[in-house]
Each structure stands twice: as structure tokens, then as C-alpha cells.
Amino acid sequence: MQEFKSPTSRLARLFRNGRDNWKERALEKQKKLRTLEIKVRDLSASRDYWKSRAKIAESNLLKQNIEIEDKKKEIVTSALANFETSGQALDEVAKVAKGHHYSVETIQISVQQVINCGTSLRGVEKTFELYVNFSEHGTPSFSSIRKWLGRIGLYELNREKEYRSDWIFIVDLTVELGAEKALVVLGVPQQLLESEIFPLKRGLEHQDVELLALEIMYSTKGEYISQKLSELTKQVGRPIQIIADHGSDLQKGIKLYQENYPEVIYTYDVTHAMALLLKHELVTDEKYQSFVQQCTRCRQQLKQTELSFLSPPSQRSQCRYFNIERLIDWAIQLLDSPVDTIVELLPDIEDDILKQKLKSKLGWLINYQDSLSIWSQMVKMTRTIETQLKTRGLNQESSTIFQLHQLTIKTNSLVNFQIKILDYLTVESSQIQAEQTFLATSDVIESLFGKYKQFSSRCPIKQIGQMILSISLSTMNLTASVVKQALETVRYLDLEAWSLEVFGQSMLSKRRTIFSASSDDTEIA
């Protein structure tokens, strides 16, 4: 019999089933909600993380942009500074100086060829003709180049010099044909010597100095030289040292100047001092004078023979004691050379005949072998002290350093010669305070004079004239900006006026006037 179920039990069962169903659905919703909450939480965390990363990246990018802009400004500033300093900016080079036909670059190259390369004026003109197809303005004439040289040189001479308290004056005179003499005063700051010259152990170069004064004088009495130095002092400042040779006029002028400025040190140039010591030692040495005469005679005898390559070097007509080592070294090296080596160089001559000729023409050298060794050591001493003072300067330790480099001397003549060198060092260094180092040589002015005389030797008459301005040109840094400034500052009329005021009518002009007049008179007669 089928069990009877009441309506109440069925309702209870349906209720329980519905409750369980809803409970399961609630649990599922709760799980889904929990999953969504976790996903929202993860997305929020991820959003915050990437947001912070984006802010950091944005900040870094901003910093990088700032750094890039600063770097750009730095590069531009540096480039502009370099262009201003060197004067080689493209727009500057390309410009033409006011009132000129040729570019600044063309003029700069012309002047540098003459001053730096020693090319003649017509040689520079011919050089430009080789490249005429590459030039837009044609070839400058030698007369134009001469005018450029004069104007730029006058600009440097008249340029206002810095007023300093540590100038060192390098003073000397140069002469040519005629009554005129040129007093030249170069200046170098003591600060430059201590910071660049002595630490590198090098001598002064042309562009290390400035041309402070160039005076054409018809009388070089000491009073006039002292007056010129005093005038220069008012313009550029009192020097701490003057270096020059002991020429009578110069020495007197500097000593008179020292009466007004007793704190200024006057130093005797080491090159002249050592040459004078050698002269005093050898001019009274009969053996040396005999050796020099034999060298002159030997040179004449060998001049037109197969042994001419063995001839002694030619001697200077003036200042021959500045380079006597050429003659002494020649003799020593020839005595040390094996005869067989000379024989091999002349295979066309029989050995016996050649040896006889060598003995006949050069055998006299053996009589001077011992003396040559002594003279060579004297020269070596002078060159040692010259090199030391020119690269290290003059100070109270100079005597000690010199003695450390000397070998043991056995002969009395060499001992006495060494004492004379030490006396020079003692006298010159006694004016210098401890821990001070000063200049000891005027070689740079002698070098500039030599360069000037190379130019003046090409003139028809070797008279002091406009080419004396090559001294100021040689001390300049001939950049494009300087050349342009000089040409726009000094006109050719200014150069002509200066030449007329300083030199007057030239010898060549006077000569042409006289001889052309004589020629006209002859034709009329």
C-alpha cells in the first residue's frame, strides 16, 4: 500500500530544496564577487604602480631635456668663445676688410708667407699666380703685399700695451747702412716665464714677447737711451728686470735709468758674456791665433781641389767667438777620422799619392791636438752654462747647478776659465732674492734682428726703413681677426706719414734724384 504523504511534508521538502538552491546560488555570487574584488584590487595596484613609473619616467625625461638644453648652450657658448679667440670663424674669414678688395684670408696668407716662411714679396705674388683659377679676386701684387706688411706692423707697434708691474725689458740696438740706429725694447711678463717657459725648460720664442718700443735714433748716447726707457716706463709700467749686452751706450743708458729706478735689476746677457770670456782667453793665445790662420790658409788651398769637402768651415767676419766650436769640432773630428775612410771616398786617386796630399794639406793639425782638447772643454763649459740659464733661468742656485755638471779639471787654464764663469754667475745672481728666477738671455731679440736682416738684405740699399716693422710682425699671432682689425685701423696714408716722420727721404730716393739729374745734364750737354 502506497505511503501517504501529507501536504505539509511536501511543502517542507520544497522549502528545503529552494533554500539549498538559493544558498548555493548565494555562495556562487559571493565567490564571483570575491573574485571581482581581488581583480579590482590587483588592477588598482597595477594602476598605481604604472602611474608611479610614468611619473618617474616623466621626471627623468624632464631632467634629460634640461641637461640637453644646458649642454647645447654650453657647446654654443664654447664654440663662440673659440671662434672669438682664434679669429677663425667662417663668417669672419670670409669677410673683406672695409675699403679692401682682397679677402682677409688672402691678406693673412700673404703676410704669413713672408713672415713665417721667409718668402720674398715677388715670390708670394708668384705663389698666388699658381692658384689664380681658384681665386675670385685675382692675384695680389708685391706692392700691395708690402703695404699690408707695413700697415699691420705699424698697428702692432702703436697698439696700446698692457700696464704691468712684472715686465722684463729685453733691450738692444741694430744698425744698417747710414747714420740711423734702431733701439728695440721687447717685453715679457715674469708671470709667463714662471708659468709656461721655465716649467717646460725651453727658451723664449718670438710670439712669447711683445714689441714695447721701436725708436729710430741718430744718436745713441746713454742719456737718450735712459730717456726712452723712462718714457716707456710711464706707458707700460716699471720693469723688474732689464736684460741686455754690455755695449757702451746701452750699458750707460741702463745705469742712468737705474739711478731713477734703483730696484730694477740689470742682467748681462749670458750669450754675450760667454763669448767675451772666450775672446779674452783666446785672443791672446798665440797658439789659437796660429790655428785660425792655418785654417784660413787651408781653406784657400783646398777650395779648388778634390779634397775641398775636407775644408774647414768659413769664419764669421764679426762676432766670430759666438760659434768657434765649428772650427774646433772640425779639427777634432778630422783628426779622429781614419785615413782609410778618406781614401775609400776617392778611389780614382792612388793611395800613396792621396796620403801624401792629406799629409801635405792637413798634417799641420797634429801640432794642435793637445790644445784642441783644452779649447773644446772651454767651449763646452760656456755651452753648458748657456743651456742651463736659457732653459732654467738665473737664480741663486745657478752656480751650484753648474758645478755639479762639471768634470774634474786638471789644467790651470781650464780651472781659471771655470772660475771666471762662476764669477759671472755670482755677480748676476747676487741681485736676485732667494726663490726668485729671472731671465738670463736676450737671444730672442738677436733672433728677431737676424730675421729682420734677412728681409732688409733684399732691399736695393740696406738702410733702416719700413722693413724694420717686420720685428713687430714676427711677434704677432697673425689671426684673421687681428689682420682685419689692423687693416681697418691703419691706412696706407698713416704708414706713409709715419715713414716720412721717422726716416725722412730714403737713401734710394736721394740716389735716384742725384743720378737721374746727372743723366739729364749729360743729355742736355
C-alpha positions as CSV (number, residue, x, y, z in Angstrom):
1,M,0.0,0.0,0.0
2,Q,1.4,3.4,-1.0
3,E,2.6,5.5,1.8
4,F,0.6,8.6,2.3
5,K,2.5,11.9,2.4
6,S,0.8,14.9,3.8
7,P,0.8,18.3,2.1
8,T,2.8,19.7,5.0
9,S,5.7,17.4,4.4
10,R,5.7,18.2,0.7
11,L,5.8,21.9,1.4
12,A,8.6,21.4,3.9
13,R,10.6,19.4,1.3
14,L,10.1,22.1,-1.4
15,F,11.1,24.8,1.1
16,R,14.3,22.9,2.0
17,N,15.1,22.4,-1.7
18,G,14.5,26.0,-2.5
19,R,16.6,27.1,0.5
20,D,19.5,25.0,-0.5
21,N,19.3,26.2,-4.1
22,W,19.3,29.8,-3.1
23,K,22.1,29.1,-0.6
24,E,24.2,27.6,-3.4
25,R,23.5,30.5,-5.7
26,A,24.4,33.0,-3.0
27,L,27.7,31.2,-2.4
28,E,28.4,31.3,-6.1
29,K,27.7,35.0,-6.2
30,Q,29.8,35.5,-3.2
31,K,32.7,33.7,-4.9
32,K,32.3,35.7,-8.1
33,L,32.1,38.9,-6.0
34,R,35.3,37.9,-4.2
35,T,37.0,37.2,-7.5
36,L,35.9,40.6,-8.8
37,E,37.1,42.3,-5.6
38,I,40.5,40.6,-6.0
39,K,40.7,41.6,-9.7
40,V,39.8,45.2,-8.8
41,R,42.4,45.3,-6.1
42,D,45.1,43.9,-8.5
43,L,44.1,46.4,-11.2
44,S,44.2,49.2,-8.7
45,A,47.7,48.2,-7.5
46,S,48.8,47.8,-11.1
47,R,47.4,51.2,-12.0
48,D,49.2,52.8,-9.1
49,Y,52.4,51.1,-10.0
50,W,52.4,52.1,-13.6
51,K,51.2,55.6,-12.6
52,S,54.3,56.0,-10.3
53,R,56.5,54.6,-13.1
54,A,55.1,57.1,-15.5
55,K,55.7,60.0,-13.1
56,I,59.3,58.8,-12.6
57,A,59.9,58.5,-16.3
58,E,58.3,61.9,-16.9
59,S,60.6,63.4,-14.2
60,N,63.7,61.7,-15.8
61,L,62.7,62.9,-19.2
62,L,62.3,66.4,-18.0
63,K,65.8,66.3,-16.3
64,Q,67.3,64.9,-19.5
65,N,65.7,67.6,-21.6
66,I,67.1,70.3,-19.2
67,E,70.5,68.6,-19.3
68,I,70.4,68.5,-23.2
69,E,69.4,72.2,-23.3
70,D,72.2,73.1,-20.9
71,K,74.7,71.1,-23.0
72,K,73.5,72.8,-26.1
73,K,74.1,76.2,-24.5
74,E,77.5,75.1,-23.3
75,I,78.5,73.8,-26.7
76,V,77.3,77.0,-28.4
77,T,79.0,79.2,-25.8
78,S,82.2,77.3,-26.1
79,A,82.1,77.4,-29.9
80,L,81.5,81.1,-29.9
81,A,84.3,81.7,-27.4
82,N,86.7,79.6,-29.6
83,F,85.7,81.5,-32.7
84,E,86.3,84.8,-30.9
85,T,89.6,83.7,-29.5
86,S,91.1,82.2,-32.7
87,G,89.5,84.6,-35.1
88,Q,89.0,81.8,-37.5
89,A,85.1,81.8,-37.7
90,L,84.0,81.1,-41.2
91,D,82.0,84.3,-41.4
92,E,85.0,86.3,-40.1
93,V,87.4,84.7,-42.6
94,A,85.0,85.2,-45.5
95,K,84.6,89.0,-44.8
96,V,86.6,91.6,-46.6
97,A,88.1,94.4,-44.5
98,K,86.4,97.7,-45.0
99,G,87.8,99.5,-48.1
100,H,89.7,96.5,-49.4
101,H,89.3,94.3,-52.5
102,Y,91.0,91.1,-51.3
103,S,89.6,88.9,-48.6
104,V,91.1,88.9,-45.1
105,E,92.1,85.3,-45.7
106,T,94.1,86.2,-48.8
107,I,95.9,89.0,-46.9
108,Q,96.6,86.8,-43.9
109,I,98.1,84.1,-46.1
110,S,100.3,86.7,-47.9
111,V,101.7,88.1,-44.7
112,Q,102.3,84.7,-43.1
113,Q,104.2,83.5,-46.2
114,V,106.6,86.5,-45.9
115,I,107.0,86.4,-42.1
116,N,106.7,82.7,-41.2
117,C,108.2,81.2,-44.4
118,G,110.7,84.0,-45.4
119,T,109.2,84.2,-48.9
120,S,110.0,87.3,-50.9
121,L,107.3,89.7,-51.9
122,R,107.5,88.8,-55.5
123,G,107.7,85.1,-54.5
124,V,104.3,85.4,-52.7
125,E,102.9,87.1,-55.8
126,K,104.1,84.2,-58.0
127,T,102.7,81.7,-55.5
128,F,99.2,83.2,-55.8
129,E,99.5,83.1,-59.6
130,L,99.7,79.3,-59.3
131,Y,96.2,79.2,-57.8
132,V,94.7,82.1,-59.7
133,N,92.0,79.8,-61.2
134,F,90.7,79.1,-57.6
135,S,90.6,82.7,-56.5
136,E,87.7,85.1,-57.1
137,H,89.7,88.2,-56.7
138,G,92.8,87.5,-58.7
139,T,96.5,87.8,-57.7
140,P,97.7,90.5,-55.2
141,S,100.8,92.4,-56.4
142,F,104.0,92.5,-54.5
143,S,103.5,96.2,-53.8
144,S,100.1,95.6,-52.2
145,I,101.7,92.9,-50.0
146,R,104.4,95.3,-49.0
147,K,101.7,97.8,-47.9
148,W,99.8,95.2,-46.0
149,L,103.0,94.3,-44.1
150,G,103.7,97.9,-43.2
151,R,100.2,98.7,-42.1
152,I,99.8,95.6,-39.9
153,G,103.3,96.1,-38.4
154,L,102.6,99.7,-37.6
155,Y,99.3,98.6,-36.0
156,E,101.2,96.3,-33.7
157,L,103.8,98.9,-32.9
158,N,101.2,101.5,-32.0
159,R,98.8,99.2,-30.2
160,E,98.3,100.1,-26.6
161,K,100.3,97.6,-24.4
162,E,99.2,96.3,-21.1
163,Y,100.3,98.2,-18.0
164,R,102.0,95.7,-15.7
165,S,104.3,95.6,-12.7
166,D,106.2,92.4,-13.7
167,W,107.6,93.4,-17.2
168,I,111.1,92.2,-18.1
169,F,112.6,94.5,-20.7
170,I,114.9,93.0,-23.4
171,V,116.9,95.8,-25.0
172,D,119.3,96.1,-27.9
173,L,120.4,98.2,-30.8
174,T,120.6,97.3,-34.5
175,V,122.3,99.2,-37.3
176,E,122.4,99.2,-41.1
177,L,123.8,101.5,-43.7
178,G,123.5,105.1,-42.8
179,A,123.5,107.1,-39.5
180,E,120.3,105.6,-38.1
181,K,120.2,103.1,-35.3
182,A,117.1,101.3,-34.1
183,L,116.5,100.9,-30.3
184,V,114.3,97.9,-29.8
185,V,112.6,97.1,-26.4
186,L,110.8,93.7,-26.1
187,G,108.7,92.8,-23.1
188,V,107.9,89.5,-21.5
189,P,105.9,89.2,-18.2
190,Q,107.7,87.4,-15.3
191,Q,104.4,85.5,-14.8
192,L,104.7,83.9,-18.3
193,L,108.3,82.8,-17.5
194,E,107.3,81.2,-14.2
195,S,104.1,79.5,-15.5
196,E,105.0,78.4,-19.1
197,I,108.6,79.0,-20.1
198,F,110.8,77.6,-17.2
199,P,108.5,74.7,-16.3
200,L,108.8,73.4,-19.9
201,K,112.6,74.1,-19.9
202,R,112.5,76.0,-23.2
203,G,113.8,79.3,-24.4
204,L,111.7,82.3,-25.4
205,E,110.0,82.2,-28.8
206,H,109.1,85.2,-31.0
207,Q,105.5,85.2,-30.0
208,D,106.2,84.9,-26.3
209,V,107.4,88.6,-26.3
210,E,105.8,91.9,-27.3
211,L,107.4,94.8,-29.1
212,L,107.1,97.6,-26.5
213,A,109.2,100.2,-28.2
214,L,111.0,100.8,-31.5
215,E,112.9,104.1,-31.7
216,I,114.9,105.2,-34.7
217,M,117.8,107.3,-33.2
218,Y,120.6,109.2,-34.8
219,S,122.5,109.4,-31.5
220,T,122.5,106.5,-29.0
221,K,124.2,108.3,-26.1
222,G,123.4,106.9,-22.7
223,E,121.3,109.9,-21.8
224,Y,119.0,109.4,-24.8
225,I,118.5,105.7,-24.1
226,S,117.7,106.4,-20.4
227,Q,115.2,109.0,-21.6
228,K,113.5,106.5,-23.9
229,L,113.3,103.8,-21.2
230,S,111.8,106.3,-18.8
231,E,109.1,107.3,-21.3
232,L,108.3,103.7,-21.9
233,T,108.0,103.1,-18.1
234,K,105.3,105.7,-17.9
235,Q,103.4,103.9,-20.7
236,V,103.6,100.2,-19.7
237,G,104.9,100.2,-16.1
238,R,108.2,99.9,-14.3
239,P,110.1,96.7,-15.2
240,I,111.5,94.3,-12.6
241,Q,114.5,93.4,-14.8
242,I,116.3,94.7,-17.9
243,I,118.5,92.3,-19.9
244,A,121.0,93.5,-22.5
245,D,124.6,93.1,-23.6
246,H,127.4,95.4,-22.3
247,G,127.5,97.7,-25.3
248,S,128.9,101.1,-24.1
249,D,125.8,103.2,-25.0
250,L,123.3,100.6,-23.8
251,Q,125.2,100.0,-20.5
252,K,125.5,103.7,-19.8
253,G,121.8,104.3,-20.6
254,I,120.6,101.5,-18.4
255,K,122.7,102.6,-15.5
256,L,121.4,106.1,-15.8
257,Y,117.9,104.7,-15.8
258,Q,118.7,102.7,-12.6
259,E,119.5,105.9,-10.8
260,N,115.8,106.8,-11.0
261,Y,114.7,103.2,-10.6
262,P,117.3,101.5,-8.3
263,E,115.1,98.4,-7.7
264,V,115.3,97.4,-11.4
265,I,117.8,94.5,-12.0
266,Y,120.2,94.8,-14.9
267,T,121.4,91.4,-16.1
268,Y,124.2,90.8,-18.6
269,D,123.1,88.5,-21.4
270,V,124.8,85.1,-20.9
271,T,125.5,84.6,-24.6
272,H,127.5,87.8,-24.9
273,A,129.2,87.2,-21.6
274,M,130.4,83.7,-22.5
275,A,131.6,84.9,-26.0
276,L,133.5,87.7,-24.3
277,L,135.1,85.3,-21.9
278,L,136.2,83.1,-24.8
279,K,137.5,86.1,-26.7
280,H,139.6,87.3,-23.7
281,E,141.0,83.8,-23.2
282,L,141.9,83.1,-26.9
283,V,142.7,86.5,-28.4
284,T,146.0,86.5,-26.5
285,D,146.6,82.8,-27.1
286,E,149.3,82.7,-29.8
287,K,148.6,79.0,-30.4
288,Y,144.9,79.6,-31.1
289,Q,145.6,82.6,-33.4
290,S,148.1,80.5,-35.3
291,F,145.5,77.7,-35.6
292,V,142.9,80.2,-37.0
293,Q,145.4,81.4,-39.6
294,Q,146.3,77.9,-40.6
295,C,142.5,77.1,-41.1
296,T,142.2,80.2,-43.4
297,R,145.2,79.1,-45.4
298,C,144.0,75.5,-45.6
299,R,140.6,76.6,-46.8
300,Q,142.1,78.6,-49.6
301,Q,144.4,75.7,-50.6
302,L,141.6,73.0,-50.7
303,K,139.0,75.2,-52.3
304,Q,139.6,74.1,-55.9
305,T,140.9,70.5,-55.2
306,E,139.4,67.1,-54.9
307,L,139.8,67.5,-51.1
308,S,137.5,70.5,-50.9
309,F,135.0,68.5,-48.9
310,L,137.5,68.4,-46.1
311,S,137.9,72.2,-46.0
312,P,137.5,74.0,-42.6
313,P,134.2,75.9,-42.1
314,S,134.2,79.6,-43.0
315,Q,134.7,82.0,-40.2
316,R,132.4,84.9,-39.3
317,S,133.8,88.3,-40.1
318,Q,132.1,89.7,-36.9
319,C,131.2,88.0,-33.6
320,R,133.4,85.0,-34.5
321,Y,133.7,84.0,-30.8
322,F,130.0,83.1,-30.7
323,N,130.4,79.9,-32.7
324,I,134.1,78.9,-32.6
325,E,133.1,75.3,-31.8
326,R,132.5,74.8,-35.5
327,L,136.2,75.3,-36.2
328,I,137.4,73.3,-33.2
329,D,135.0,70.4,-33.8
330,W,136.0,70.2,-37.5
331,A,139.7,69.8,-36.5
332,I,139.0,67.2,-33.7
333,Q,136.7,65.1,-36.0
334,L,139.2,65.2,-38.8
335,L,142.0,64.0,-36.5
336,D,139.8,61.2,-35.3
337,S,138.8,60.1,-38.8
338,P,140.7,57.1,-40.2
339,V,142.8,57.9,-43.3
340,D,141.4,54.7,-44.9
341,T,137.9,56.1,-44.8
342,I,139.0,59.2,-46.7
343,V,140.9,57.0,-49.2
344,E,137.8,55.0,-49.9
345,L,135.9,58.2,-50.8
346,L,138.5,59.0,-53.5
347,P,139.0,55.7,-55.4
348,D,140.3,57.5,-58.6
349,I,143.5,58.6,-56.8
350,E,146.3,56.3,-55.9
351,D,146.5,55.6,-52.2
352,D,150.1,56.7,-51.8
353,I,149.5,59.9,-53.7
354,L,146.3,60.7,-51.7
355,K,148.0,60.0,-48.4
356,Q,150.8,62.3,-49.4
357,K,148.3,65.1,-50.3
358,L,146.5,64.6,-47.0
359,K,149.7,64.9,-45.0
360,S,150.8,67.9,-47.1
361,K,147.5,69.8,-46.7
362,L,146.2,68.7,-43.3
363,G,149.2,67.3,-41.5
364,W,149.6,70.5,-39.6
365,L,146.6,69.7,-37.4
366,I,148.6,67.2,-35.4
367,N,150.6,70.1,-33.9
368,Y,147.4,71.4,-32.2
369,Q,145.9,68.2,-30.9
370,D,146.5,68.9,-27.2
371,S,145.4,72.5,-27.5
372,L,142.2,71.5,-29.3
373,S,141.2,69.4,-26.3
374,I,141.6,72.3,-24.0
375,W,139.7,74.7,-26.3
376,S,136.9,72.2,-26.7
377,Q,136.4,71.9,-23.0
378,M,136.3,75.7,-22.7
379,V,133.6,75.9,-25.3
380,K,131.7,73.0,-23.6
381,M,131.7,74.9,-20.3
382,T,130.2,78.0,-22.0
383,R,127.6,76.0,-23.8
384,T,126.7,74.1,-20.6
385,I,126.1,77.3,-18.6
386,E,124.2,78.9,-21.6
387,T,121.9,76.0,-21.9
388,Q,121.3,75.9,-18.2
389,L,120.4,79.6,-17.8
390,K,118.4,79.7,-21.0
391,T,116.1,76.8,-20.0
392,R,116.0,77.1,-16.2
393,G,116.6,80.9,-15.7
394,L,119.0,82.7,-13.4
395,N,118.8,82.3,-9.6
396,Q,120.9,81.9,-6.5
397,E,121.3,78.1,-7.2
398,S,122.8,78.6,-10.7
399,S,126.4,78.4,-9.5
400,T,125.8,75.1,-7.6
401,I,123.9,73.5,-10.5
402,F,126.7,74.5,-12.9
403,Q,129.4,73.0,-10.7
404,L,127.5,69.7,-10.4
405,H,127.7,69.2,-14.1
406,Q,131.5,69.8,-14.4
407,L,134.1,67.1,-14.6
408,T,137.4,67.1,-12.7
409,I,139.7,69.7,-14.4
410,K,143.4,69.1,-14.5
411,T,144.9,72.1,-16.3
412,N,145.3,75.6,-14.7
413,S,143.9,77.3,-17.8
414,L,140.6,75.4,-17.5
415,V,140.4,76.0,-13.8
416,N,140.9,79.7,-14.2
417,F,138.3,79.8,-17.0
418,Q,135.8,78.0,-14.8
419,I,136.4,80.5,-12.0
420,K,135.6,83.3,-14.5
421,I,132.3,81.7,-15.3
422,L,131.5,81.3,-11.6
423,D,132.4,84.9,-11.1
424,Y,129.8,85.9,-13.7
425,L,127.2,83.8,-12.1
426,T,128.0,85.2,-8.6
427,V,127.7,88.8,-9.8
428,E,124.5,88.3,-11.8
429,S,122.7,86.2,-9.2
430,S,123.7,88.5,-6.3
431,Q,121.0,90.9,-7.4
432,I,118.2,88.3,-7.2
433,Q,116.4,87.4,-4.0
434,A,116.0,83.8,-2.7
435,E,113.4,81.7,-4.5
436,Q,113.3,84.2,-7.5
437,T,114.2,83.2,-11.0
438,F,114.9,85.7,-13.8
439,L,115.7,85.7,-17.5
440,A,119.3,85.4,-18.4
441,T,119.5,85.7,-22.2
442,S,118.5,88.2,-24.9
443,D,118.7,85.6,-27.6
444,V,115.1,86.3,-28.7
445,I,115.9,89.8,-29.7
446,E,119.1,88.7,-31.6
447,S,116.9,86.2,-33.4
448,L,114.4,88.8,-34.4
449,F,117.2,91.1,-35.7
450,G,118.5,88.2,-37.7
451,K,115.1,87.7,-39.3
452,Y,114.8,91.4,-40.0
453,K,118.2,91.5,-41.7
454,Q,117.1,88.6,-44.0
455,F,114.3,90.9,-45.2
456,S,116.5,94.0,-45.4
457,S,119.2,92.2,-47.4
458,R,116.7,92.0,-50.3
459,C,116.4,95.8,-50.4
460,P,118.5,97.8,-53.0
461,I,120.2,99.7,-50.2
462,K,120.5,98.2,-46.8
463,Q,119.1,101.2,-44.9
464,I,116.8,101.0,-41.9
465,G,113.3,101.6,-43.4
466,Q,109.8,100.3,-43.3
467,M,111.0,96.6,-43.2
468,I,112.0,97.3,-39.5
469,L,108.3,96.7,-38.8
470,S,108.9,93.0,-39.6
471,I,110.1,92.8,-36.0
472,S,106.7,93.7,-34.7
473,L,105.1,91.4,-37.3
474,S,107.2,88.4,-36.1
475,T,105.9,88.8,-32.5
476,M,102.2,88.8,-33.6
477,N,99.7,86.0,-33.7
478,L,98.5,86.7,-37.2
479,T,94.9,85.6,-37.0
480,A,92.2,86.7,-39.4
481,S,90.5,88.9,-36.8
482,V,93.8,90.7,-35.9
483,V,94.6,91.2,-39.6
484,K,91.2,92.6,-40.3
485,Q,91.4,94.9,-37.2
486,A,94.8,96.2,-38.3
487,L,93.8,96.9,-41.8
488,E,90.7,98.8,-40.7
489,T,92.7,100.8,-38.1
490,V,95.8,101.8,-40.0
491,R,95.5,103.3,-43.5
492,Y,98.3,103.4,-46.1
493,L,98.4,107.2,-45.7
494,D,99.2,106.6,-42.0
495,L,102.1,104.3,-42.9
496,E,103.5,106.9,-45.3
497,A,103.2,109.7,-42.8
498,W,104.9,107.6,-40.1
499,S,107.7,106.7,-42.6
500,L,108.3,110.3,-43.6
501,E,108.3,111.5,-40.0
502,V,110.7,108.7,-38.8
503,F,113.0,108.1,-41.7
504,G,112.6,111.2,-44.0
505,Q,113.6,110.8,-47.6
506,S,115.2,107.4,-48.2
507,M,118.7,106.8,-49.5
508,L,117.4,105.1,-52.6
509,S,115.2,108.1,-53.4
510,K,118.1,110.5,-52.9
511,R,120.3,108.3,-55.1
512,R,117.7,108.2,-57.8
513,T,117.3,112.0,-57.7
514,I,121.0,112.6,-58.0
515,F,121.8,110.1,-60.8
516,S,118.7,110.9,-62.8
517,A,119.6,114.6,-62.6
518,S,123.2,113.8,-63.7
519,S,121.8,111.8,-66.6
520,D,119.6,114.7,-67.7
521,D,122.5,117.2,-67.5
522,T,124.6,114.9,-69.7
523,E,121.9,114.6,-72.3
524,I,121.4,118.4,-72.4
525,A,125.2,118.9,-72.8
